[in-house]
């Protein structure tokens, strides 16, 4: 390696540190947290020299990876949780300069816990998937507000999801003008959210039928054309996992154990990883309650022994393992742009 460095990314500014492996000279500094400032910084390196930079997979990693890759520089994205674990117990104040130094040292030593850098079109599907989940969560919250306000006045529940019946039921309520204004505004917000959900969902379904990666996941029971691109984009190239157990751990559906170096309580979901991926897998796992599901007997056994929620989580772990094998068997075809 000619130049080995690191970037500690932040919205306002990024801290860098790099060393010349020939002269041993170490350089530190800061740049503005924009693509233009990063491009100007990277253009200062000799294109004929090998340049390797490490950075954490936090918000802002995308433009950093793209600027490094377009110049042919080595881009190494570190897993934030594993990097924090390798930092160990803090002996002094944590600073951006110390974080940058740790990343560079781990990269030089070959101990950097690298994460997969997805292609740009995969990240675009992630954006759609996460926006769909956020829209659905907002819609659910507004529906809950309407139900709570209606119940506050002792009225019968309003069928919020059926527009005609909802409008009639809300119009028949005997409430004060401010309350009625709140209910009317809630109707408008719910209608807008449903329209956005429909358009976003249509785009995800279109991609699911046109790309071999999500299309392969449609063969897994419970994964439909809406969930397939979500799971495909969030799970990523599963060939980087040595086993399906690592895939479950990546999803965050593994159960925590006692750790003397951690404050988290044992016996709970670790919830490390993408919340959208966990949500999509659990949604798909709900289909195990159907008699036609290959996991139906297992679902009923766990439900009888524990409860329905943990039964769905158990099936979600099975689905994560199946997704791992399906995408790994598909190979490079799963990550080729259309």
Secondary structure, DSSP 8 states (H G I E B T S, - for coil): --EEEEEE--SSEEEEEEEETTT--EEEEEEESSHHHHHHHHTTS-TTS-EEEEEESSTTHHHHHHHHHHTT-EEEEE-HHHHHHHH-S-SS---HHHHHHHHHHHHHHT---EE----HHHHHHHHHHHHHHHHHHHHHHHHHHHHHHHHHTT-----TTSHHHHHHHHHT----HHHHHHHHHHHHHHHHHHHHHHHHHHHHHHHHHHSHHHHHHTTSTT--TTHHHHHHHHH--GGG-SSHHHHHHHHT-SB----TT----TTSB---S-HHHHHHHHHHHGGGGSTTSTTHHHHHHHHHHS-HHHHHHHHHHHHHHHHHHHHHHHGGGGG---
